[in-house]
Amino acid sequence: IEGDLPPVAEIYQELMAQDVERHEAIHRIGAVFMEEFYLALKADRLFDETRYLLQLKQAVHGKARPLRREPRPRRRR
């Protein structure tokens, strides 16, 4: 929470101001982080800090949308 991205600490404070419990706030932030981290690994690309922060802000302000997932390759039978 208190790392290299100061906006994350601000978002944490916003969640706390909304009476979200500390544990829940950390889980919400972590879930958004893990989603973006997973997508970066899967696509073999760098972590997108801008997209991560945008997703966090949307989650805090109730505008969260499910992230678009890449379609899974179909298995041959």
mmCIF file of the N, C-alpha and C atoms, coordinates in Angstrom:
data_MODEL
# 
_entry.id   MODEL 
# 
loop_
_atom_site.group_PDB 
_atom_site.id 
_atom_site.type_symbol 
_atom_site.label_atom_id 
_atom_site.label_alt_id 
_atom_site.label_comp_id 
_atom_site.label_asym_id 
_atom_site.label_entity_id 
_atom_site.label_seq_id 
_atom_site.pdbx_PDB_ins_code 
_atom_site.Cartn_x 
_atom_site.Cartn_y 
_atom_site.Cartn_z 
_atom_site.occupancy 
_atom_site.B_iso_or_equiv 
_atom_site.pdbx_formal_charge 
_atom_site.auth_seq_id 
_atom_site.auth_comp_id 
_atom_site.auth_asym_id 
_atom_site.auth_atom_id 
_atom_site.pdbx_PDB_model_num 
ATOM 1   N N  . ILE A 1 1  ? 0.832   -1.186  0.000   1.00 0.00 ? 1  ILE A N  1 
ATOM 2   C CA . ILE A 1 1  ? 0.000   0.000   0.000   1.00 0.00 ? 1  ILE A CA 1 
ATOM 3   C C  . ILE A 1 1  ? 0.879   1.253   0.000   1.00 0.00 ? 1  ILE A C  1 
ATOM 4   N N  . GLU A 1 2  ? 1.909   1.252   0.802   1.00 0.00 ? 2  GLU A N  1 
ATOM 5   C CA . GLU A 1 2  ? 2.781   2.420   0.893   1.00 0.00 ? 2  GLU A CA 1 
ATOM 6   C C  . GLU A 1 2  ? 4.069   2.164   0.120   1.00 0.00 ? 2  GLU A C  1 
ATOM 7   N N  . GLY A 1 3  ? 3.955   1.968   -1.179  1.00 0.00 ? 3  GLY A N  1 
ATOM 8   C CA . GLY A 1 3  ? 5.122   1.655   -1.988  1.00 0.00 ? 3  GLY A CA 1 
ATOM 9   C C  . GLY A 1 3  ? 5.468   2.772   -2.941  1.00 0.00 ? 3  GLY A C  1 
ATOM 10  N N  . ASP A 1 4  ? 5.880   2.378   -4.126  1.00 0.00 ? 4  ASP A N  1 
ATOM 11  C CA . ASP A 1 4  ? 6.355   3.327   -5.126  1.00 0.00 ? 4  ASP A CA 1 
ATOM 12  C C  . ASP A 1 4  ? 5.241   4.071   -5.861  1.00 0.00 ? 4  ASP A C  1 
ATOM 13  N N  . LEU A 1 5  ? 3.998   3.670   -5.664  1.00 0.00 ? 5  LEU A N  1 
ATOM 14  C CA . LEU A 1 5  ? 2.885   4.321   -6.347  1.00 0.00 ? 5  LEU A CA 1 
ATOM 15  C C  . LEU A 1 5  ? 2.025   5.071   -5.329  1.00 0.00 ? 5  LEU A C  1 
ATOM 16  N N  . PRO A 1 6  ? 2.338   6.330   -5.065  1.00 0.00 ? 6  PRO A N  1 
ATOM 17  C CA . PRO A 1 6  ? 1.575   7.088   -4.063  1.00 0.00 ? 6  PRO A CA 1 
ATOM 18  C C  . PRO A 1 6  ? 0.064   7.074   -4.275  1.00 0.00 ? 6  PRO A C  1 
ATOM 19  N N  . PRO A 1 7  ? -0.442  7.050   -5.520  1.00 0.00 ? 7  PRO A N  1 
ATOM 20  C CA . PRO A 1 7  ? -1.901  7.018   -5.672  1.00 0.00 ? 7  PRO A CA 1 
ATOM 21  C C  . PRO A 1 7  ? -2.558  5.804   -5.001  1.00 0.00 ? 7  PRO A C  1 
ATOM 22  N N  . VAL A 1 8  ? -1.821  4.714   -4.826  1.00 0.00 ? 8  VAL A N  1 
ATOM 23  C CA . VAL A 1 8  ? -2.392  3.537   -4.173  1.00 0.00 ? 8  VAL A CA 1 
ATOM 24  C C  . VAL A 1 8  ? -2.705  3.859   -2.714  1.00 0.00 ? 8  VAL A C  1 
ATOM 25  N N  . ALA A 1 9  ? -1.827  4.558   -2.046  1.00 0.00 ? 9  ALA A N  1 
ATOM 26  C CA . ALA A 1 9  ? -2.075  4.956   -0.657  1.00 0.00 ? 9  ALA A CA 1 
ATOM 27  C C  . ALA A 1 9  ? -3.280  5.893   -0.571  1.00 0.00 ? 9  ALA A C  1 
ATOM 28  N N  . GLU A 1 10 ? -3.426  6.775   -1.553  1.00 0.00 ? 10 GLU A N  1 
ATOM 29  C CA . GLU A 1 10 ? -4.580  7.672   -1.588  1.00 0.00 ? 10 GLU A CA 1 
ATOM 30  C C  . GLU A 1 10 ? -5.871  6.879   -1.776  1.00 0.00 ? 10 GLU A C  1 
ATOM 31  N N  . ILE A 1 11 ? -5.834  5.890   -2.637  1.00 0.00 ? 11 ILE A N  1 
ATOM 32  C CA . ILE A 1 11 ? -7.013  5.054   -2.874  1.00 0.00 ? 11 ILE A CA 1 
ATOM 33  C C  . ILE A 1 11 ? -7.352  4.263   -1.621  1.00 0.00 ? 11 ILE A C  1 
ATOM 34  N N  . TYR A 1 12 ? -6.339  3.772   -0.945  1.00 0.00 ? 12 TYR A N  1 
ATOM 35  C CA . TYR A 1 12 ? -6.551  3.072   0.324   1.00 0.00 ? 12 TYR A CA 1 
ATOM 36  C C  . TYR A 1 12 ? -7.254  3.996   1.318   1.00 0.00 ? 12 TYR A C  1 
ATOM 37  N N  . GLN A 1 13 ? -6.787  5.234   1.409   1.00 0.00 ? 13 GLN A N  1 
ATOM 38  C CA . GLN A 1 13 ? -7.401  6.202   2.321   1.00 0.00 ? 13 GLN A CA 1 
ATOM 39  C C  . GLN A 1 13 ? -8.854  6.491   1.930   1.00 0.00 ? 13 GLN A C  1 
ATOM 40  N N  . GLU A 1 14 ? -9.129  6.543   0.630   1.00 0.00 ? 14 GLU A N  1 
ATOM 41  C CA . GLU A 1 14 ? -10.507 6.749   0.166   1.00 0.00 ? 14 GLU A CA 1 
ATOM 42  C C  . GLU A 1 14 ? -11.394 5.584   0.596   1.00 0.00 ? 14 GLU A C  1 
ATOM 43  N N  . LEU A 1 15 ? -10.884 4.381   0.472   1.00 0.00 ? 15 LEU A N  1 
ATOM 44  C CA . LEU A 1 15 ? -11.660 3.208   0.899   1.00 0.00 ? 15 LEU A CA 1 
ATOM 45  C C  . LEU A 1 15 ? -11.928 3.268   2.398   1.00 0.00 ? 15 LEU A C  1 
ATOM 46  N N  . MET A 1 16 ? -10.923 3.643   3.161   1.00 0.00 ? 16 MET A N  1 
ATOM 47  C CA . MET A 1 16 ? -11.098 3.743   4.606   1.00 0.00 ? 16 MET A CA 1 
ATOM 48  C C  . MET A 1 16 ? -12.139 4.818   4.942   1.00 0.00 ? 16 MET A C  1 
ATOM 49  N N  . ALA A 1 17 ? -12.146 5.922   4.199   1.00 0.00 ? 17 ALA A N  1 
ATOM 50  C CA . ALA A 1 17 ? -13.121 6.990   4.416   1.00 0.00 ? 17 ALA A CA 1 
ATOM 51  C C  . ALA A 1 17 ? -14.539 6.535   4.081   1.00 0.00 ? 17 ALA A C  1 
ATOM 52  N N  . GLN A 1 18 ? -14.652 5.506   3.234   1.00 0.00 ? 18 GLN A N  1 
ATOM 53  C CA . GLN A 1 18 ? -15.955 4.941   2.882   1.00 0.00 ? 18 GLN A CA 1 
ATOM 54  C C  . GLN A 1 18 ? -16.378 3.867   3.882   1.00 0.00 ? 18 GLN A C  1 
ATOM 55  N N  . ASP A 1 19 ? -15.672 3.789   5.002   1.00 0.00 ? 19 ASP A N  1 
ATOM 56  C CA . ASP A 1 19 ? -15.941 2.801   6.058   1.00 0.00 ? 19 ASP A CA 1 
ATOM 57  C C  . ASP A 1 19 ? -15.735 1.355   5.610   1.00 0.00 ? 19 ASP A C  1 
ATOM 58  N N  . VAL A 1 20 ? -14.851 1.159   4.640   1.00 0.00 ? 20 VAL A N  1 
ATOM 59  C CA . VAL A 1 20 ? -14.450 -0.193  4.250   1.00 0.00 ? 20 VAL A CA 1 
ATOM 60  C C  . VAL A 1 20 ? -13.420 -0.643  5.278   1.00 0.00 ? 20 VAL A C  1 
ATOM 61  N N  . GLU A 1 21 ? -13.587 -1.852  5.786   1.00 0.00 ? 21 GLU A N  1 
ATOM 62  C CA . GLU A 1 21 ? -12.631 -2.354  6.773   1.00 0.00 ? 21 GLU A CA 1 
ATOM 63  C C  . GLU A 1 21 ? -11.250 -2.479  6.143   1.00 0.00 ? 21 GLU A C  1 
ATOM 64  N N  . ARG A 1 22 ? -10.217 -2.306  6.961   1.00 0.00 ? 22 ARG A N  1 
ATOM 65  C CA . ARG A 1 22 ? -8.825  -2.338  6.499   1.00 0.00 ? 22 ARG A CA 1 
ATOM 66  C C  . ARG A 1 22 ? -8.525  -3.607  5.706   1.00 0.00 ? 22 ARG A C  1 
ATOM 67  N N  . HIS A 1 23 ? -8.914  -4.740  6.245   1.00 0.00 ? 23 HIS A N  1 
ATOM 68  C CA . HIS A 1 23 ? -8.669  -6.029  5.602   1.00 0.00 ? 23 HIS A CA 1 
ATOM 69  C C  . HIS A 1 23 ? -9.324  -6.073  4.216   1.00 0.00 ? 23 HIS A C  1 
ATOM 70  N N  . GLU A 1 24 ? -10.553 -5.611  4.131   1.00 0.00 ? 24 GLU A N  1 
ATOM 71  C CA . GLU A 1 24 ? -11.280 -5.595  2.860   1.00 0.00 ? 24 GLU A CA 1 
ATOM 72  C C  . GLU A 1 24 ? -10.636 -4.636  1.870   1.00 0.00 ? 24 GLU A C  1 
ATOM 73  N N  . ALA A 1 25 ? -10.187 -3.481  2.343   1.00 0.00 ? 25 ALA A N  1 
ATOM 74  C CA . ALA A 1 25 ? -9.537  -2.503  1.465   1.00 0.00 ? 25 ALA A CA 1 
ATOM 75  C C  . ALA A 1 25 ? -8.275  -3.099  0.841   1.00 0.00 ? 25 ALA A C  1 
ATOM 76  N N  . ILE A 1 26 ? -7.495  -3.776  1.657   1.00 0.00 ? 26 ILE A N  1 
ATOM 77  C CA . ILE A 1 26 ? -6.273  -4.408  1.153   1.00 0.00 ? 26 ILE A CA 1 
ATOM 78  C C  . ILE A 1 26 ? -6.609  -5.491  0.133   1.00 0.00 ? 26 ILE A C  1 
ATOM 79  N N  . HIS A 1 27 ? -7.655  -6.257  0.390   1.00 0.00 ? 27 HIS A N  1 
ATOM 80  C CA . HIS A 1 27 ? -8.065  -7.297  -0.560  1.00 0.00 ? 27 HIS A CA 1 
ATOM 81  C C  . HIS A 1 27 ? -8.527  -6.697  -1.876  1.00 0.00 ? 27 HIS A C  1 
ATOM 82  N N  . ARG A 1 28 ? -9.279  -5.623  -1.808  1.00 0.00 ? 28 ARG A N  1 
ATOM 83  C CA . ARG A 1 28 ? -9.752  -4.984  -3.047  1.00 0.00 ? 28 ARG A CA 1 
ATOM 84  C C  . ARG A 1 28 ? -8.585  -4.475  -3.881  1.00 0.00 ? 28 ARG A C  1 
ATOM 85  N N  . ILE A 1 29 ? -7.647  -3.812  -3.239  1.00 0.00 ? 29 ILE A N  1 
ATOM 86  C CA . ILE A 1 29 ? -6.474  -3.299  -3.955  1.00 0.00 ? 29 ILE A CA 1 
ATOM 87  C C  . ILE A 1 29 ? -5.655  -4.460  -4.516  1.00 0.00 ? 29 ILE A C  1 
ATOM 88  N N  . GLY A 1 30 ? -5.465  -5.489  -3.702  1.00 0.00 ? 30 GLY A N  1 
ATOM 89  C CA . GLY A 1 30 ? -4.704  -6.653  -4.141  1.00 0.00 ? 30 GLY A CA 1 
ATOM 90  C C  . GLY A 1 30 ? -5.347  -7.380  -5.301  1.00 0.00 ? 30 GLY A C  1 
ATOM 91  N N  . ALA A 1 31 ? -6.671  -7.453  -5.300  1.00 0.00 ? 31 ALA A N  1 
ATOM 92  C CA . ALA A 1 31 ? -7.378  -8.143  -6.387  1.00 0.00 ? 31 ALA A CA 1 
ATOM 93  C C  . ALA A 1 31 ? -7.164  -7.425  -7.714  1.00 0.00 ? 31 ALA A C  1 
ATOM 94  N N  . VAL A 1 32 ? -7.228  -6.104  -7.687  1.00 0.00 ? 32 VAL A N  1 
ATOM 95  C CA . VAL A 1 32 ? -6.998  -5.335  -8.911  1.00 0.00 ? 32 VAL A CA 1 
ATOM 96  C C  . VAL A 1 32 ? -5.551  -5.507  -9.367  1.00 0.00 ? 32 VAL A C  1 
ATOM 97  N N  . PHE A 1 33 ? -4.611  -5.466  -8.412  1.00 0.00 ? 33 PHE A N  1 
ATOM 98  C CA . PHE A 1 33 ? -3.199  -5.655  -8.746  1.00 0.00 ? 33 PHE A CA 1 
ATOM 99  C C  . PHE A 1 33 ? -2.969  -7.025  -9.382  1.00 0.00 ? 33 PHE A C  1 
ATOM 100 N N  . MET A 1 34 ? -3.514  -8.069  -8.766  1.00 0.00 ? 34 MET A N  1 
ATOM 101 C CA . MET A 1 34 ? -3.286  -9.431  -9.273  1.00 0.00 ? 34 MET A CA 1 
ATOM 102 C C  . MET A 1 34 ? -3.895  -9.624  -10.659 1.00 0.00 ? 34 MET A C  1 
ATOM 103 N N  . GLU A 1 35 ? -5.029  -9.012  -10.908 1.00 0.00 ? 35 GLU A N  1 
ATOM 104 C CA . GLU A 1 35 ? -5.651  -9.114  -12.236 1.00 0.00 ? 35 GLU A CA 1 
ATOM 105 C C  . GLU A 1 35 ? -4.737  -8.511  -13.297 1.00 0.00 ? 35 GLU A C  1 
ATOM 106 N N  . GLU A 1 36 ? -4.227  -7.319  -13.038 1.00 0.00 ? 36 GLU A N  1 
ATOM 107 C CA . GLU A 1 36 ? -3.343  -6.670  -14.005 1.00 0.00 ? 36 GLU A CA 1 
ATOM 108 C C  . GLU A 1 36 ? -2.014  -7.422  -14.128 1.00 0.00 ? 36 GLU A C  1 
ATOM 109 N N  . PHE A 1 37 ? -1.494  -7.909  -13.014 1.00 0.00 ? 37 PHE A N  1 
ATOM 110 C CA . PHE A 1 37 ? -0.249  -8.666  -13.027 1.00 0.00 ? 37 PHE A CA 1 
ATOM 111 C C  . PHE A 1 37 ? -0.417  -9.946  -13.849 1.00 0.00 ? 37 PHE A C  1 
ATOM 112 N N  . TYR A 1 38 ? -1.539  -10.644 -13.644 1.00 0.00 ? 38 TYR A N  1 
ATOM 113 C CA . TYR A 1 38 ? -1.820  -11.867 -14.393 1.00 0.00 ? 38 TYR A CA 1 
ATOM 114 C C  . TYR A 1 38 ? -1.902  -11.579 -15.895 1.00 0.00 ? 38 TYR A C  1 
ATOM 115 N N  . LEU A 1 39 ? -2.622  -10.514 -16.255 1.00 0.00 ? 39 LEU A N  1 
ATOM 116 C CA . LEU A 1 39 ? -2.752  -10.186 -17.675 1.00 0.00 ? 39 LEU A CA 1 
ATOM 117 C C  . LEU A 1 39 ? -1.394  -9.860  -18.297 1.00 0.00 ? 39 LEU A C  1 
ATOM 118 N N  . ALA A 1 40 ? -0.536  -9.176  -17.548 1.00 0.00 ? 40 ALA A N  1 
ATOM 119 C CA . ALA A 1 40 ? 0.799   -8.852  -18.060 1.00 0.00 ? 40 ALA A CA 1 
ATOM 120 C C  . ALA A 1 40 ? 1.621   -10.120 -18.270 1.00 0.00 ? 40 ALA A C  1 
ATOM 121 N N  . LEU A 1 41 ? 1.571   -11.026 -17.305 1.00 0.00 ? 41 LEU A N  1 
ATOM 122 C CA . LEU A 1 41 ? 2.308   -12.284 -17.453 1.00 0.00 ? 41 LEU A CA 1 
ATOM 123 C C  . LEU A 1 41 ? 1.793   -13.097 -18.634 1.00 0.00 ? 41 LEU A C  1 
ATOM 124 N N  . LYS A 1 42 ? 0.489   -13.189 -18.717 1.00 0.00 ? 42 LYS A N  1 
ATOM 125 C CA . LYS A 1 42 ? -0.127  -14.000 -19.774 1.00 0.00 ? 42 LYS A CA 1 
ATOM 126 C C  . LYS A 1 42 ? 0.214   -13.458 -21.166 1.00 0.00 ? 42 LYS A C  1 
ATOM 127 N N  . ALA A 1 43 ? 0.235   -12.141 -21.288 1.00 0.00 ? 43 ALA A N  1 
ATOM 128 C CA . ALA A 1 43 ? 0.515   -11.514 -22.584 1.00 0.00 ? 43 ALA A CA 1 
ATOM 129 C C  . ALA A 1 43 ? 2.004   -11.273 -22.798 1.00 0.00 ? 43 ALA A C  1 
ATOM 130 N N  . ASP A 1 44 ? 2.834   -11.651 -21.820 1.00 0.00 ? 44 ASP A N  1 
ATOM 131 C CA . ASP A 1 44 ? 4.277   -11.449 -21.888 1.00 0.00 ? 44 ASP A CA 1 
ATOM 132 C C  . ASP A 1 44 ? 4.607   -9.985  -22.182 1.00 0.00 ? 44 ASP A C  1 
ATOM 133 N N  . ARG A 1 45 ? 4.022   -9.118  -21.340 1.00 0.00 ? 45 ARG A N  1 
ATOM 134 C CA . ARG A 1 45 ? 4.258   -7.680  -21.485 1.00 0.00 ? 45 ARG A CA 1 
ATOM 135 C C  . ARG A 1 45 ? 4.563   -7.087  -20.114 1.00 0.00 ? 45 ARG A C  1 
ATOM 136 N N  . LEU A 1 46 ? 4.991   -5.845  -20.113 1.00 0.00 ? 46 LEU A N  1 
ATOM 137 C CA . LEU A 1 46 ? 5.276   -5.161  -18.858 1.00 0.00 ? 46 LEU A CA 1 
ATOM 138 C C  . LEU A 1 46 ? 3.985   -4.846  -18.113 1.00 0.00 ? 46 LEU A C  1 
ATOM 139 N N  . PHE A 1 47 ? 4.097   -4.763  -16.798 1.00 0.00 ? 47 PHE A N  1 
ATOM 140 C CA . PHE A 1 47 ? 2.977   -4.360  -15.960 1.00 0.00 ? 47 PHE A CA 1 
ATOM 141 C C  . PHE A 1 47 ? 2.582   -2.932  -16.325 1.00 0.00 ? 47 PHE A C  1 
ATOM 142 N N  . ASP A 1 48 ? 1.310   -2.696  -16.517 1.00 0.00 ? 48 ASP A N  1 
ATOM 143 C CA . ASP A 1 48 ? 0.808   -1.395  -16.940 1.00 0.00 ? 48 ASP A CA 1 
ATOM 144 C C  . ASP A 1 48 ? 0.315   -0.616  -15.714 1.00 0.00 ? 48 ASP A C  1 
ATOM 145 N N  . GLU A 1 49 ? 1.190   0.245   -15.165 1.00 0.00 ? 49 GLU A N  1 
ATOM 146 C CA . GLU A 1 49 ? 0.840   1.009   -13.965 1.00 0.00 ? 49 GLU A CA 1 
ATOM 147 C C  . GLU A 1 49 ? -0.356  1.919   -14.212 1.00 0.00 ? 49 GLU A C  1 
ATOM 148 N N  . THR A 1 50 ? -0.415  2.523   -15.373 1.00 0.00 ? 50 THR A N  1 
ATOM 149 C CA . THR A 1 50 ? -1.506  3.441   -15.693 1.00 0.00 ? 50 THR A CA 1 
ATOM 150 C C  . THR A 1 50 ? -2.840  2.707   -15.677 1.00 0.00 ? 50 THR A C  1 
ATOM 151 N N  . ARG A 1 51 ? -2.894  1.556   -16.318 1.00 0.00 ? 51 ARG A N  1 
ATOM 152 C CA . ARG A 1 51 ? -4.126  0.757   -16.338 1.00 0.00 ? 51 ARG A CA 1 
ATOM 153 C C  . ARG A 1 51 ? -4.484  0.298   -14.927 1.00 0.00 ? 51 ARG A C  1 
ATOM 154 N N  . TYR A 1 52 ? -3.492  -0.112  -14.159 1.00 0.00 ? 52 TYR A N  1 
ATOM 155 C CA . TYR A 1 52 ? -3.707  -0.552  -12.779 1.00 0.00 ? 52 TYR A CA 1 
ATOM 156 C C  . TYR A 1 52 ? -4.339  0.563   -11.953 1.00 0.00 ? 52 TYR A C  1 
ATOM 157 N N  . LEU A 1 53 ? -3.770  1.761   -12.023 1.00 0.00 ? 53 LEU A N  1 
ATOM 158 C CA . LEU A 1 53 ? -4.297  2.881   -11.250 1.00 0.00 ? 53 LEU A CA 1 
ATOM 159 C C  . LEU A 1 53 ? -5.701  3.271   -11.709 1.00 0.00 ? 53 LEU A C  1 
ATOM 160 N N  . LEU A 1 54 ? -5.947  3.207   -12.998 1.00 0.00 ? 54 LEU A N  1 
ATOM 161 C CA . LEU A 1 54 ? -7.282  3.505   -13.521 1.00 0.00 ? 54 LEU A CA 1 
ATOM 162 C C  . LEU A 1 54 ? -8.296  2.498   -12.991 1.00 0.00 ? 54 LEU A C  1 
ATOM 163 N N  . GLN A 1 55 ? -7.939  1.216   -13.019 1.00 0.00 ? 55 GLN A N  1 
ATOM 164 C CA . GLN A 1 55 ? -8.840  0.177   -12.512 1.00 0.00 ? 55 GLN A CA 1 
ATOM 165 C C  . GLN A 1 55 ? -9.103  0.377   -11.019 1.00 0.00 ? 55 GLN A C  1 
ATOM 166 N N  . LEU A 1 56 ? -8.073  0.744   -10.263 1.00 0.00 ? 56 LEU A N  1 
ATOM 167 C CA . LEU A 1 56 ? -8.256  1.004   -8.830  1.00 0.00 ? 56 LEU A CA 1 
ATOM 168 C C  . LEU A 1 56 ? -9.216  2.165   -8.599  1.00 0.00 ? 56 LEU A C  1 
ATOM 169 N N  . LYS A 1 57 ? -9.015  3.247   -9.323  1.00 0.00 ? 57 LYS A N  1 
ATOM 170 C CA . LYS A 1 57 ? -9.882  4.415   -9.157  1.00 0.00 ? 57 LYS A CA 1 
ATOM 171 C C  . LYS A 1 57 ? -11.320 4.078   -9.502  1.00 0.00 ? 57 LYS A C  1 
ATOM 172 N N  . GLN A 1 58 ? -11.521 3.285   -10.548 1.00 0.00 ? 58 GLN A N  1 
ATOM 173 C CA . GLN A 1 58 ? -12.872 2.890   -10.924 1.00 0.00 ? 58 GLN A CA 1 
ATOM 174 C C  . GLN A 1 58 ? -13.494 2.002   -9.851  1.00 0.00 ? 58 GLN A C  1 
ATOM 175 N N  . ALA A 1 59 ? -12.702 1.146   -9.257  1.00 0.00 ? 59 ALA A N  1 
ATOM 176 C CA . ALA A 1 59 ? -13.207 0.263   -8.207  1.00 0.00 ? 59 ALA A CA 1 
ATOM 177 C C  . ALA A 1 59 ? -13.621 1.063   -6.975  1.00 0.00 ? 59 ALA A C  1 
ATOM 178 N N  . VAL A 1 60 ? -12.867 2.082   -6.633  1.00 0.00 ? 60 VAL A N  1 
ATOM 179 C CA . VAL A 1 60 ? -13.162 2.908   -5.459  1.00 0.00 ? 60 VAL A CA 1 
ATOM 180 C C  . VAL A 1 60 ? -14.417 3.742   -5.679  1.00 0.00 ? 60 VAL A C  1 
ATOM 181 N N  . HIS A 1 61 ? -14.598 4.240   -6.873  1.00 0.00 ? 61 HIS A N  1 
ATOM 182 C CA . HIS A 1 61 ? -15.711 5.140   -7.149  1.00 0.00 ? 61 HIS A CA 1 
ATOM 183 C C  . HIS A 1 61 ? -16.934 4.411   -7.693  1.00 0.00 ? 61 HIS A C  1 
ATOM 184 N N  . GLY A 1 62 ? -16.952 3.084   -7.551  1.00 0.00 ? 62 GLY A N  1 
ATOM 185 C CA . GLY A 1 62 ? -18.131 2.314   -7.934  1.00 0.00 ? 62 GLY A CA 1 
ATOM 186 C C  . GLY A 1 62 ? -18.359 2.189   -9.417  1.00 0.00 ? 62 GLY A C  1 
ATOM 187 N N  . LYS A 1 63 ? -17.339 2.431   -10.206 1.00 0.00 ? 63 LYS A N  1 
ATOM 188 C CA . LYS A 1 63 ? -17.470 2.337   -11.655 1.00 0.00 ? 63 LYS A CA 1 
ATOM 189 C C  . LYS A 1 63 ? -16.698 1.139   -12.187 1.00 0.00 ? 63 LYS A C  1 
ATOM 190 N N  . ALA A 1 64 ? -16.425 0.207   -11.315 1.00 0.00 ? 64 ALA A N  1 
ATOM 191 C CA . ALA A 1 64 ? -15.610 -0.931  -11.731 1.00 0.00 ? 64 ALA A CA 1 
ATOM 192 C C  . ALA A 1 64 ? -16.359 -1.764  -12.761 1.00 0.00 ? 64 ALA A C  1 
ATOM 193 N N  . ARG A 1 65 ? -15.634 -2.150  -13.767 1.00 0.00 ? 65 ARG A N  1 
ATOM 194 C CA . ARG A 1 65 ? -16.161 -3.051  -14.779 1.00 0.00 ? 65 ARG A CA 1 
ATOM 195 C C  . ARG A 1 65 ? -15.268 -4.270  -14.787 1.00 0.00 ? 65 ARG A C  1 
ATOM 196 N N  . PRO A 1 66 ? -15.824 -5.401  -15.117 1.00 0.00 ? 66 PRO A N  1 
ATOM 197 C CA . PRO A 1 66 ? -14.940 -6.558  -15.243 1.00 0.00 ? 66 PRO A CA 1 
ATOM 198 C C  . PRO A 1 66 ? -13.898 -6.276  -16.326 1.00 0.00 ? 66 PRO A C  1 
ATOM 199 N N  . LEU A 1 67 ? -12.673 -6.633  -16.064 1.00 0.00 ? 67 LEU A N  1 
ATOM 200 C CA . LEU A 1 67 ? -11.635 -6.455  -17.068 1.00 0.00 ? 67 LEU A CA 1 
ATOM 201 C C  . LEU A 1 67 ? -11.886 -7.411  -18.221 1.00 0.00 ? 67 LEU A C  1 
ATOM 202 N N  . ARG A 1 68 ? -11.614 -6.932  -19.429 1.00 0.00 ? 68 ARG A N  1 
ATOM 203 C CA . ARG A 1 68 ? -11.803 -7.779  -20.598 1.00 0.00 ? 68 ARG A CA 1 
ATOM 204 C C  . ARG A 1 68 ? -10.737 -8.852  -20.602 1.00 0.00 ? 68 ARG A C  1 
ATOM 205 N N  . ARG A 1 69 ? -11.179 -10.061 -20.642 1.00 0.00 ? 69 ARG A N  1 
ATOM 206 C CA . ARG A 1 69 ? -10.241 -11.183 -20.667 1.00 0.00 ? 69 ARG A CA 1 
ATOM 207 C C  . ARG A 1 69 ? -10.027 -11.633 -22.100 1.00 0.00 ? 69 ARG A C  1 
ATOM 208 N N  . GLU A 1 70 ? -8.834  -12.121 -22.330 1.00 0.00 ? 70 GLU A N  1 
ATOM 209 C CA . GLU A 1 70 ? -8.545  -12.668 -23.646 1.00 0.00 ? 70 GLU A CA 1 
ATOM 210 C C  . GLU A 1 70 ? -9.231  -14.020 -23.755 1.00 0.00 ? 70 GLU A C  1 
ATOM 211 N N  . PRO A 1 71 ? -9.771  -14.333 -24.927 1.00 0.00 ? 71 PRO A N  1 
ATOM 212 C CA . PRO A 1 71 ? -10.440 -15.626 -25.060 1.00 0.00 ? 71 PRO A CA 1 
ATOM 213 C C  . PRO A 1 71 ? -9.442  -16.775 -24.912 1.00 0.00 ? 71 PRO A C  1 
ATOM 214 N N  . ARG A 1 72 ? -9.912  -17.840 -24.305 1.00 0.00 ? 72 ARG A N  1 
ATOM 215 C CA . ARG A 1 72 ? -9.069  -19.023 -24.165 1.00 0.00 ? 72 ARG A CA 1 
ATOM 216 C C  . ARG A 1 72 ? -8.982  -19.754 -25.489 1.00 0.00 ? 72 ARG A C  1 
ATOM 217 N N  . PRO A 1 73 ? -7.815  -20.313 -25.796 1.00 0.00 ? 73 PRO A N  1 
ATOM 218 C CA . PRO A 1 73 ? -7.721  -21.103 -27.014 1.00 0.00 ? 73 PRO A CA 1 
ATOM 219 C C  . PRO A 1 73 ? -8.587  -22.364 -26.873 1.00 0.00 ? 73 PRO A C  1 
ATOM 220 N N  . ARG A 1 74 ? -9.195  -22.731 -27.952 1.00 0.00 ? 74 ARG A N  1 
ATOM 221 C CA . ARG A 1 74 ? -10.044 -23.926 -27.936 1.00 0.00 ? 74 ARG A CA 1 
ATOM 222 C C  . ARG A 1 74 ? -9.168  -25.170 -27.979 1.00 0.00 ? 74 ARG A C  1 
ATOM 223 N N  . ARG A 1 75 ? -9.590  -26.160 -27.242 1.00 0.00 ? 75 ARG A N  1 
ATOM 224 C CA . ARG A 1 75 ? -8.859  -27.428 -27.231 1.00 0.00 ? 75 ARG A CA 1 
ATOM 225 C C  . ARG A 1 75 ? -9.339  -28.310 -28.373 1.00 0.00 ? 75 ARG A C  1 
ATOM 226 N N  . ARG A 1 76 ? -8.409  -28.995 -28.935 1.00 0.00 ? 76 ARG A N  1 
ATOM 227 C CA . ARG A 1 76 ? -8.779  -29.981 -29.969 1.00 0.00 ? 76 ARG A CA 1 
ATOM 228 C C  . ARG A 1 76 ? -9.111  -31.288 -29.305 1.00 0.00 ? 76 ARG A C  1 
ATOM 229 N N  . ARG A 1 77 ? -10.067 -31.963 -29.831 1.00 0.00 ? 77 ARG A N  1 
ATOM 230 C CA . ARG A 1 77 ? -10.438 -33.271 -29.278 1.00 0.00 ? 77 ARG A CA 1 
ATOM 231 C C  . ARG A 1 77 ? -9.823  -34.384 -30.048 1.00 0.00 ? 77 ARG A C  1 
# 
